Amino acid sequence: MPLTHHPLVKEFPEYKEQIHDLKIKDNHFSKLMKQYEELDKQVFRIESDAEPTSDDFLRDLKKKRLKIKMISIILLKKHKQ
């Protein structure tokens, strides 16, 4: 399976406009997106063997990324209403 990044606009294309809107208008959401993007980049580097680390560390990063993704979707759903 090829390695790919997981930007939220690709994960949730139906929320593309809301993602853009919230990144501009909501400081909390904007910070979450920055954290998510950094975690996603780091996970990608590790999975592509550009940055060696332990499996436990990678698993923890993925859990953090998932947590931010879940918080983000809750905020997006609220914003869409």
C-alpha positions in Angstrom: 0.0 0.0 0.0 1.5 3.4 -1.0 2.2 5.9 1.7 0.1 9.0 1.6 -0.5 12.1 3.7 -4.0 12.4 5.3 -5.0 16.0 5.1 -8.4 16.7 6.6 -9.7 18.1 3.3 -9.1 14.7 1.7 -10.4 12.8 4.7 -13.6 14.9 4.8 -14.1 16.4 1.4 -17.7 17.2 2.2 -16.4 19.7 4.8 -13.8 21.4 2.6 -15.5 24.8 2.8 -16.0 24.5 6.6 -12.4 23.5 7.1 -11.2 26.6 5.3 -13.7 28.8 7.0 -12.9 27.6 10.5 -9.1 27.7 9.9 -9.6 31.5 9.3 -12.2 32.3 11.9 -11.5 29.9 14.8 -8.2 30.1 16.7 -8.8 26.8 18.4 -9.6 25.0 15.2 -6.6 26.6 13.4 -4.3 25.4 16.2 -5.8 21.9 15.9 -5.2 21.8 12.2 -1.5 22.9 12.6 -1.0 20.1 15.2 -2.8 17.6 12.9 -0.7 18.6 9.9 2.6 18.3 11.9 1.6 14.9 13.3 0.6 13.8 9.8 3.9 14.9 8.3 5.8 13.2 11.1 3.9 9.9 10.7 4.6 10.0 7.0 8.3 10.6 7.5 8.5 7.6 10.0 6.4 5.3 7.8 8.6 6.2 4.8 11.7 5.3 6.8 13.1 8.8 6.6 12.9 9.2 10.4 13.6 6.0 12.4 11.8 5.4 15.6 10.0 2.7 17.7 6.7 1.2 16.8 5.3 2.4 20.2 6.2 6.0 19.4 4.6 5.7 15.9 1.5 4.2 17.4 1.3 7.1 20.0 1.6 9.7 17.2 -1.2 8.0 15.2 -3.4 8.0 18.3 -2.8 11.7 18.8 -3.6 12.4 15.1 -6.8 10.4 15.4 -7.8 12.3 18.5 -7.4 15.6 16.8 -9.3 14.3 13.7 -12.2 13.3 16.0 -12.3 16.6 17.7 -12.1 18.3 14.3 -15.0 16.4 12.9 -17.1 17.3 15.9 -16.3 21.0 15.4 -17.0 20.8 11.7 -20.4 19.2 12.3 -21.3 21.9 14.8 -20.2 24.6 12.3 -22.2 23.1 9.5 -25.5 23.3 11.5 
